[in-house]
Amino acid sequence: MQDIHNHKLGETNELLSLESAADHRAVALAMAQQAARSLHIFTRDLDHALYDNAEFEEAALNLVRTGQYARIHILVQDSSGALRRGHRLITLAQRLSSKIEIRKPIAEYADINRAFFVADETGYSSRQLADRYEGMANFSDRLTARDMVNFFNEVWERSQQDSQLRRLHL
């Protein structure tokens, strides 16, 4: 993958080929740092390699703190591994539950083995196979990003809060 430091969310319309976890992590971080309104994350297991790091946590926190209406919505099919080993996004969502919400899709969507990330409904990264890191990204492709968000919202509306992720107050 080429250097993405000059790519601007909502401006750089160039299809990028991603081949590794490091590529996806770099793109997700760059988009999260530039986002002003929303992140939509569709994942099988909260992908530790991409989203469980201090830089992404800081970008997510900055997004929801600076944007009055900024939201992060995450659909995760199986949170058990992330919960067992600990995950920064789970902790952040428990602290900021009005801004960051994690849901689990209903059984009808359990066989979907793809993963994607959309920032401000304009930039995205996508993997057709969630368990492999070959994929594509674009910092400014509103049409494709909107299609992903529409699918995300369809699943979101028919999903439920993941009971394993609720914070217990004692």
N, C-alpha and C positions, 0 to 999 in steps of 0.2 A: 504494500500500500504506500502511496506517496504521502508526503508531509501534509498534515491537515491543519496546521497552525494558521494558515491563511484562509481557511474555509469559514464563511460567515453564514450563520443560520438565517434562512430566508433570502439569501443573496447568491450563494455559490451553488449553481445548478449543474452539478457534475456527478455522474454515476461512479461510485467508488467500489472496487472489488475488495472485499475483506476476506482474509484467509486464516486468521488466528484469533484466539481470545484477546491477545494484545491489541489487534486492530479494532475489534468491537469495543473493547474497554476505552481506547483512545477516542473513538468517535462518540460513544455515549457520554464520556466525560466532557468533551468539547461542546457537544450539544446541550448538555445539562448546564454547563457554565454560562452558555449564551441564552438559554431559555428565559422567557419573561412571564409566561402564562401557565404552561402545563407540560407534564410528562406523562406518557402512557407507556406502561411496561407490561408486555405479555410474555410470560416466562413459565417454564415447567417447574423450576426449582429455585428461583431467585438468584440464579447464576452467580455463585460466589466469586468467580474470576472477574466478572464485570462490575458488579454493584456493591460488593462488600469491601470497600476500601475508604480510607479517610478522605481522599479527594472527591469521590463521588458523593459521599455523605455531606461534605461541606457544600458542594454545588447544589444538592437537593435542599439543604437547610437554607442557603442563601436565596434560592428561588422562592420558597414558601414564606420567608421572612420579608422579602422586599416587595413581593407582589400581593396586594390586598386580596385579589381573587385567584391567585396562583394555587394550583392543585397538582398533586401527584397521585395518580391512580395506578395500582398494580394488580394484575390478575396473575395469581400463581397457582398452578395445578397441584403441586405437592410441596408444602412448606416444611415438612417434617425434618429433612436434612438441615435446612437453614436454621431451624429452631434448635435442633440438637447441638449444632456447633456454634450457634450464635451468629447474628447477622446485623450489621449496622442499620440497614433499612427497616428491619423489624423494630429495633429499639427506637429509631427515629419516628416511625409511624405510631408507636405506642405513646410517645411523648407528645406528638403533634397530630392527634387523631382527627382533628377538624380540617387539616390541610393535606394529610397523607393517609390514604386508605388502601388497605390490602383486602382483596376478596378472592374467593375460590370459585371457579366456574362450576356450574352444575354438571352432572354426569354426562349429559349429552355432548359436552365439549371435551371430555376426558381424553379422547383419542387424537386430538390435534397436537401434532408434534412440530410446531413451528414456534419461533420466538421473534419478537420485534420490539422496537423502542421508537417512540415518536415524540419529538419535542416541538411544542407550540403549533402542532398540526401542520408543520411545514417541512421539518427534517426528520429523517428516519434511518434506522439500520434494521436489517431483516435477515433472518436465516430460515430457509425453507425446512431445514431439519434442526430442531432445537438442540440435539445432542452432537451437532457438528458445527464448526465455526466458519464454514464457507458461507459468505453472504454478500449483501449489497448495502450501500448507504448513499444518501444524498442529503445535502444540507438545505436544499431548496427545491422540493418537488411536492407542491401542495396537493396535486391530484392523487398521487400514490399515498402520501401521508394521510390525506382525508379518507381514502378507501380503508386504510388500516384502522384509523380512529372510528370509522363507522362500524367496522367489524368488532372492534374492541368494545364499543358502546352497546352493541347488540348482546355480546357476551356479558358485559358488566351489568346490564339491566336484569339479566337472568342468573346472576351469581349471588353468592351470600358471603357474609363476613366469615372468615376462617376462624372457627372457634378456638383453634390451637393458639392463635396469635393474640387473643385478648389478654390485656394486662390485668392481673389480679391485684386489687388494692386491699391490703390487710391493715 
